[in-house]
Amino acid sequence: MIYNHTRIKEILTTTGELSYFALLTLEWNATRYLTSLARDVEWNGNSYLSDTTMMQFESPNSTSVVDREAYTLSLNGMDETLTNEIKAGVIHKPVEMRLAFSIDGVPQLGLDDTLLVYRGAVAEPKFVTDDGKLIWDIECTAPLSNLDARSTIFTTKNAMQNLFPTDTCFNQIQKNNEKSSVAWGKT
C-alpha cells in the first residue's frame, strides 16, 4: 500500500510541467546512490550522484494483475570500479529504485514526494554490448516469477557463510563429513 498516495496524486495533477527521474540505491560492496537527473541531488540524507553509471531503468508499470516480470536496469560497463564489483559477486545484493518528480524543473524531494518502484535483490548481471557500448544489464528478482523454480544457490557450509557470515545452519549437517539428506516440502 502506498502511504503517500495523497502527495503523489497532488504532484501528478499539477498544472506545471511534470517530469520524473530515478533515485537508485545499490547496497553492494560499497553503497552507491545514483540519479538519472542531470545534476546531483540530496534525498533522505544521502547524496545521489548524477553520472553516466546509470544508463537506463524501467519505468513503473500500471497493470491490473500481478506483474511477474523481473525488474532490470542498465549500468555503464566502462566504469572499472563497478565492473570489478560485479565480477566479485553482487547476486542477492540489495537494489532499491525510487521514482521522483520535477515540477517546472524543480525536483520534489520531500520524504513523501517519491514513489518506491522496486526493492529487491540482484538475480543475474549480464555483460552485453549494444551499439558499441559496454553495458551491465542487471536483472533483479521478481517476487512472483517462477514460483516452482529451484534455487541456484549452492547449499554448502562455505556458500552460506559467503552470503550470511553468521549463519550456522549447515554446521551440523556436514559434521564429521557423514552423508546426510535433508527433505524439504511435502512428504
C-alpha positions in Angstrom: 0.0 0.0 0.0 1.3 3.4 -0.9 1.3 5.6 2.3 2.0 8.8 0.5 -0.7 8.5 -2.2 -2.3 11.9 -1.4 1.0 13.7 -2.0 1.8 11.7 -5.2 -1.7 12.5 -6.5 -1.0 16.2 -5.9 2.2 16.0 -7.8 0.7 14.1 -10.7 -2.3 16.5 -11.1 -0.1 19.6 -11.1 -0.7 22.2 -13.8 3.1 22.8 -14.2 5.4 20.8 -16.5 5.9 17.4 -14.9 8.9 15.1 -15.4 10.3 12.2 -13.5 13.7 10.8 -12.6 15.1 7.9 -10.7 16.8 7.6 -7.4 18.8 4.3 -7.3 20.4 2.8 -4.3 22.8 -0.2 -4.7 23.9 -1.7 -1.4 26.7 -3.8 -2.8 30.3 -4.0 -1.5 30.2 -0.2 -1.5 26.8 1.6 -1.2 26.1 3.7 -4.3 23.5 6.4 -4.7 22.7 7.3 -8.3 20.2 9.5 -10.0 19.1 9.9 -13.6 18.6 13.7 -13.0 21.1 15.9 -14.9 22.6 17.1 -11.5 23.4 15.7 -8.1 20.6 15.8 -5.5 20.1 15.2 -1.8 17.3 13.0 -0.6 16.7 11.4 2.8 20.2 12.4 4.0 22.1 10.8 1.1 23.8 12.4 -1.9 22.6 10.9 -5.2 25.2 11.4 -7.9 24.4 12.2 -11.5 26.9 10.4 -13.6 27.0 8.1 -16.6 26.8 4.9 -14.4 23.0 4.5 -14.7 22.2 4.3 -18.3 18.6 3.1 -18.3 15.9 1.9 -15.9 12.4 0.5 -16.3 9.5 2.9 -15.8 6.9 1.6 -13.4 4.1 -0.5 -15.0 0.4 0.1 -14.2 -1.4 -3.2 -14.5 -4.5 -4.7 -13.1 -2.8 -8.1 -12.5 0.3 -9.0 -10.6 3.5 -8.2 -12.6 5.6 -11.3 -12.8 8.4 -9.8 -14.9 11.8 -9.3 -13.4 13.0 -5.7 -12.9 16.0 -4.7 -14.9 18.3 -1.7 -15.1 21.4 -1.0 -17.2 24.7 0.3 -15.8 27.7 1.6 -17.6 30.2 -1.3 -18.4 33.0 1.2 -18.8 33.1 2.0 -15.1 36.0 -0.1 -14.0 35.2 0.1 -10.2 31.6 -1.1 -10.9 32.7 -3.8 -13.2 35.2 -5.2 -10.7 32.5 -5.1 -8.0 30.0 -7.0 -10.2 32.7 -9.6 -11.1 33.4 -10.1 -7.4 29.8 -11.0 -6.9 26.6 -9.0 -6.4 24.0 -11.7 -6.7 21.5 -11.4 -3.8 22.8 -7.9 -3.0 20.0 -5.2 -2.4 18.7 -2.8 -5.0 16.2 0.0 -4.5 14.6 2.2 -7.1 12.5 5.2 -6.3 10.7 7.5 -8.8 11.0 11.2 -8.0 9.3 14.1 -9.8 10.2 17.6 -11.0 7.6 20.3 -11.4 8.7 23.1 -13.8 12.3 21.8 -13.5 12.3 21.9 -9.6 12.8 18.4 -8.1 10.3 17.5 -5.4 12.4 15.9 -2.8 10.4 15.8 0.4 10.2 12.4 2.1 6.6 11.9 0.9 7.4 13.1 -2.7 9.0 9.9 -4.0 7.4 6.6 -5.1 9.1 3.3 -4.3 9.2 1.4 -7.6 11.3 -1.6 -6.7 13.0 -3.1 -3.7 14.7 -6.4 -4.1 18.0 -8.0 -4.9 20.2 -8.8 -7.9 19.3 -12.1 -9.6 21.7 -12.0 -12.5 24.2 -9.5 -14.0 24.8 -9.8 -17.8 27.5 -8.1 -19.7 26.4 -7.0 -23.2 27.5 -4.8 -26.0 24.9 -2.6 -27.6 25.7 -0.2 -30.4 29.4 -0.2 -29.5 28.6 0.5 -25.8 29.6 -1.9 -22.9 26.6 -2.4 -20.6 25.8 -4.3 -17.5 22.2 -5.4 -17.6 21.3 -6.1 -14.0 18.3 -8.4 -13.7 16.7 -8.2 -10.3 14.5 -10.7 -8.6 10.8 -10.8 -9.3 8.8 -11.9 -6.2 6.3 -14.0 -8.2 8.3 -15.2 -11.1 8.9 -18.9 -11.4 7.4 -19.9 -8.1 8.3 -23.5 -8.7 11.9 -22.8 -9.8 14.7 -24.4 -7.8 17.3 -22.2 -6.2 20.6 -21.9 -7.9 22.4 -21.2 -4.5 24.9 -24.0 -3.6 23.8 -25.2 -0.2 27.1 -25.9 1.3 28.6 -24.5 4.5 31.0 -22.2 2.7 28.4 -20.9 0.2 26.0 -20.0 3.1 28.8 -18.3 5.0 29.6 -16.2 1.9 26.0 -14.9 1.8 25.4 -14.8 5.6 28.7 -14.9 7.6 27.0 -15.6 11.0 24.7 -18.4 9.6 25.4 -21.8 11.2 22.5 -23.8 9.7 24.9 -26.2 7.8 27.4 -26.8 10.6 25.7 -29.9 12.0 24.7 -31.3 8.6 28.4 -31.6 7.5 29.7 -32.6 10.9 32.2 -35.5 10.5 31.7 -35.5 6.7 29.0 -38.1 7.0 26.4 -38.4 4.3 23.1 -37.0 5.2 19.9 -35.9 3.4 17.5 -33.2 4.2 14.0 -33.3 2.8 12.0 -30.1 2.2 8.3 -29.7 1.5 5.7 -32.4 1.3 6.4 -36.0 2.1 
